[in-house]
Amino acid sequence: MLTTYQLPAADQTWMHEWEVKRSRFLSLARRTPTDEAARDFIHEIRAQYPDARHHCSAYLIHVEGSNPVERSSDDGEPSGTAGKPMLDMLKGSGLLDVTVVVVRWFGGIKLGAGGLVHAYSQSVGDLMPQVRRVTRAIRELYRIEVPHADAGRLESDLRARGVSVTDTDYGAAVTYTLAVEPGARAELESTLAALSAGAVIPAEAGTAWIEY
C-alpha cells in the first residue's frame, strides 16, 4: 500500500504557453483529489476558453489501497496523439492527485501525428517543473496530556526532534495529537520519556494522512 506520495500544492493553478507552427498551446495544472474535482477543472477550462478547438486532458488520482485512477482525453485530436502522451508525462512526473488540461488553438498548419504527440508531451513536460510539490504521507497518531506549565517547552522540544504536532486542545491539561512515521512508536515513547522524566505516555489515536 502506498504510504507517501507527492501532489501539487493546494489552491493553485500553474500555466505554460507556447506556439508550434502557429498553433497555440496553453497547458494548465491543478491539484484534484477526486474524479469529480478533475472533471470540474476540465469543464472550468473548457468554459474559460470556448474559442479553442481542443481541450485535451489527463489526470491521476490516488486511491487508498488500490491503483491510481488514470484518465485521458484527446478531445477531437487523432486518437492517441494528445491524451495518452499527456498521461505518460504525468506518470513520469511522480505526482498524483493532479489534472492537466492542454488547450489548443489551431493555427492552420497540420502538425501530423508525430508532431501532435511531441507538442502535447512537451506542453506537459514544460509545465511540470513549475508545479510546487508537497508530500502527503500516512502517519500514526498518538495523544498525550501535559500540564499547562510544561506544555510550551515540551511542544518546542518535540518539534525540534521532528515530531509533528497536528492538534492542540486546552482543558484541565493540554492535550497534543502527535504524528509519527509508521512503526515509530517505540522511538516516540523513548523521546517522551527522556523529555518528561517518564511522566508522559502516548495513547494510540489511529492514523491519518498529513501534508508537509
Buried (B, 14 or more C-beta within 10 A) or exposed (E): EBEEBBBBEEEEBBEBEBEBEEBBBBBBBBBBBEBEBBBBBBEBBBEEBEEBEBBBBBBBBBEEEEEBBEBBBBBEBEEEBBBBBBBBBBBEBEBBBBBBBBBBBEBEEEBEEEBBBBBBBBBBBBBBEEBEEEEBBBBBBBBBBBEEEBBEEBBEBBEEEEBBBEEEEEEEBBBBBBBBBEEBBEEBBEBBEEBBEEBBEBEEBEEBBBEE
